[in-house]
Structure formats: structure tokens, C-alpha cells
Amino acid sequence: MHLRWATGGEARVVSIDADAIVLRSTVPSPPGSRIEGAVLGDPPARVRVKVHASRRQPEGDFLLQGRPIDMTRETRERLEGLAREPSTDP
């Protein structure tokens, strides 16, 4: 997992660019909502996303599609690197 949500749950970054982010999340977030969390590890970084779509996956988690809000270039580059890493999640 790459992120921990402020309201509980975690997510893994699937893909990210300047205008869009796709996450696999342990919790849903309805379209139109804003979800906030933090990147796991050091240095700490806040992540906010305006959710456009939330779909339950066969594995039981949720695919969240949205737009990053107020994300710094450093945080985006860090998340891009995490998205390129092979998943080790069960």
C-alpha cells in the first residue's frame, strides 16, 4: 500500500499524471467527494483527490478514479515512482 486515508483505509497508486489519478482502495469514496490521506513512509506528504468514479472490484477493493488536488510536483513524482513498482500486495 502507498497511502493511508485520514478517515481509515489504505490505497495503492495504479497510475498518475498531472490531471488524473487511479487508485486501488480498501474503502470506497462516492463520485464528487474529496478524499484525503498521506503517503506512507518518509518524508510525509499529504494527498487529496476529487473522486470522479468509485467501482467495486471482484477482489473486494475499490478502483477510485479522480483528480489530484493541490499536489506538489515532488509528491506527484514520488507517486509516479510508486505506481511503477511491482505490487507486492496479497
DOGUTOR-842229 format. One line per field, with one value per residue: residue number from 1; residue in three letters; x, y, z of N, C-alpha, C in turn. Coordinates in steps of 0.02 Angstrom, whole numbers, plus 50000, padded with zeros to 5 digits. Example, Ala and Ser with C-alpha at 12.3 -4.5 7.8 and 13.67 -1.06 7.14 Angstrom:
2
i	1	2
aa	ALA	SER
n.X	50660	50642
n.Y	49716	49888
n.Z	50390	50354
ca.X	50615	50684
ca.Y	49775	49947
ca.Z	50390	50357
c.X	50660	50645
c.Y	49835	50002
c.Z	50390	50394
This chain:
90
i	1	2	3	4	5	6	7	8	9	10	11	12	13	14	15	16	17	18	19	20	21	22	23	24	25	26	27	28	29	30	31	32	33	34	35	36	37	38	39	40	41	42	43	44	45	46	47	48	49	50	51	52	53	54	55	56	57	58	59	60	61	62	63	64	65	66	67	68	69	70	71	72	73	74	75	76	77	78	79	80	81	82	83	84	85	86	87	88	89	90
aa	MET	HIS	LEU	ARG	TRP	ALA	THR	GLY	GLY	GLU	ALA	ARG	VAL	VAL	SER	ILE	ASP	ALA	ASP	ALA	ILE	VAL	LEU	ARG	SER	THR	VAL	PRO	SER	PRO	PRO	GLY	SER	ARG	ILE	GLU	GLY	ALA	VAL	LEU	GLY	ASP	PRO	PRO	ALA	ARG	VAL	ARG	VAL	LYS	VAL	HIS	ALA	SER	ARG	ARG	GLN	PRO	GLU	GLY	ASP	PHE	LEU	LEU	GLN	GLY	ARG	PRO	ILE	ASP	MET	THR	ARG	GLU	THR	ARG	GLU	ARG	LEU	GLU	GLY	LEU	ALA	ARG	GLU	PRO	SER	THR	ASP	PRO
n.X	50042	50018	49962	49881	49720	49642	49521	49522	49572	49666	49767	49829	49931	49887	49900	49958	49950	49969	49835	49753	49718	49728	49675	49687	49586	49551	49435	49278	49239	49123	49074	49117	49155	49286	49435	49556	49725	49882	50047	50130	50276	50435	50484	50344	50192	50050	49900	49769	49616	49495	49359	49303	49250	49202	49224	49176	49283	49312	49396	49360	49406	49414	49411	49466	49445	49505	49546	49698	49717	49789	49923	50095	50237	50341	50277	50191	50287	50345	50235	50217	50332	50303	50192	50251	50318	50321	50177	50163	50063	49945
n.Y	49941	50115	50233	50304	50331	50474	50452	50319	50163	50109	50137	50096	50164	50160	50226	50389	50557	50729	50772	50668	50529	50359	50241	50094	50055	50015	50059	50134	50288	50409	50471	50639	50668	50720	50651	50625	50592	50518	50493	50342	50315	50405	50561	50638	50665	50749	50696	50737	50701	50728	50635	50551	50431	50276	50111	49948	49809	49640	49578	49635	49759	49935	50030	50186	50332	50490	50665	50739	50855	51009	50957	50941	50951	50869	50774	50716	50660	50568	50482	50437	50359	50260	50201	50137	50032	49855	49770	49708	49670	49559
n.Z	50000	49968	50016	50160	50211	50286	50351	50374	50308	50161	50013	49849	49724	49557	49435	49383	49327	49275	49277	49319	49428	49474	49588	49691	49817	49989	50040	49987	49899	49864	49699	49665	49793	49906	49950	50075	50119	50170	50109	50135	50233	50234	50162	50250	50160	50103	50023	49918	49838	49714	49686	49543	49500	49575	49591	49637	49646	49587	49680	49798	49839	49794	49644	49623	49532	49493	49519	49560	49695	49726	49724	49750	49640	49681	49762	49667	49579	49666	49689	49558	49544	49640	49580	49473	49532	49556	49616	49781	49857	49936
ca.X	50000	50057	49930	49834	49668	49631	49461	49530	49583	49729	49762	49889	49928	49890	49930	49950	49980	49954	49764	49713	49749	49689	49696	49652	49574	49515	49370	49251	49227	49075	49090	49107	49185	49357	49465	49623	49767	49954	50092	50165	50348	50464	50455	50271	50162	49977	49870	49697	49590	49424	49340	49257	49217	49220	49195	49196	49319	49298	49437	49330	49428	49380	49451	49448	49472	49493	49593	49737	49704	49845	49979	50159	50273	50380	50231	50170	50343	50351	50180	50232	50380	50268	50148	50292	50343	50277	50136	50178	50003	49917
ca.Y	50000	50177	50288	50290	50383	50507	50425	50247	50127	50120	50133	50087	50204	50121	50272	50460	50608	50796	50784	50610	50478	50298	50208	50036	50075	49968	50090	50173	50360	50422	50522	50708	50678	50733	50605	50649	50543	50532	50444	50304	50322	50472	50614	50639	50705	50746	50683	50749	50681	50737	50571	50552	50365	50227	50047	49889	49761	49571	49561	49665	49827	49984	50068	50256	50375	50559	50718	50763	50924	51044	50911	50968	50912	50818	50721	50681	50619	50512	50436	50406	50306	50206	50168	50095	49974	49797	49762	49651	49660	49492
ca.Z	50000	49962	50051	50215	50211	50350	50382	50380	50245	50126	49940	49808	49663	49496	49386	49399	49285	49301	49283	49339	49470	49482	49649	49717	49886	50031	50055	49932	49907	49811	49650	49688	49858	49911	49999	50095	50153	50174	50080	50186	50231	50242	50203	50248	50107	50102	49958	49914	49773	49699	49657	49486	49496	49626	49569	49674	49605	49607	49738	49858	49849	49752	49597	49627	49480	49512	49501	49618	49715	49758	49734	49730	49590	49716	49782	49606	49556	49713	49675	49493	49558	49675	49532	49429	49570	49553	49676	49824	49898	49927
c.X	50044	50029	49888	49784	49657	49572	49464	49534	49648	49717	49830	49880	49936	49923	49916	49982	49957	49879	49723	49754	49701	49719	49656	49647	49537	49447	49345	49249	49181	49098	49072	49138	49259	49384	49536	49660	49839	49992	50128	50240	50370	50488	50378	50247	50087	49953	49795	49674	49516	49404	49289	49219	49245	49185	49222	49228	49303	49337	49410	49354	49393	49431	49425	49483	49456	49547	49631	49722	49765	49906	50043	50192	50312	50336	50208	50225	50354	50297	50189	50281	50348	50224	50187	50318	50295	50239	50158	50119	49975	49857
c.Y	50062	50234	50262	50348	50410	50477	50349	50214	50146	50114	50123	50128	50158	50163	50343	50501	50676	50806	50726	50563	50419	50261	50144	50047	50021	49994	50129	50247	50380	50475	50591	50721	50695	50689	50628	50594	50565	50475	50409	50313	50395	50497	50612	50684	50694	50735	50696	50735	50698	50676	50581	50486	50320	50162	49989	49840	49690	49549	49590	49735	49873	50019	50140	50293	50446	50606	50738	50837	50952	51000	50944	50923	50856	50759	50681	50635	50558	50460	50402	50349	50247	50167	50121	50032	49916	49790	49700	49637	49590	49493
c.Z	50000	50004	50109	50216	50282	50388	50390	50312	50213	50051	49909	49745	49603	49442	49408	49344	49312	49315	49309	49383	49475	49541	49660	49792	49924	50050	49995	49949	49850	49762	49676	49756	49852	49967	50012	50132	50153	50142	50137	50178	50238	50175	50198	50191	50107	50030	49964	49843	49770	49659	49601	49480	49550	49607	49611	49625	49629	49669	49803	49873	49798	49706	49599	49570	49499	49488	49564	49631	49750	49771	49709	49678	49623	49737	49721	49580	49601	49700	49607	49502	49593	49627	49486	49465	49562	49620	49715	49870	49885	49880
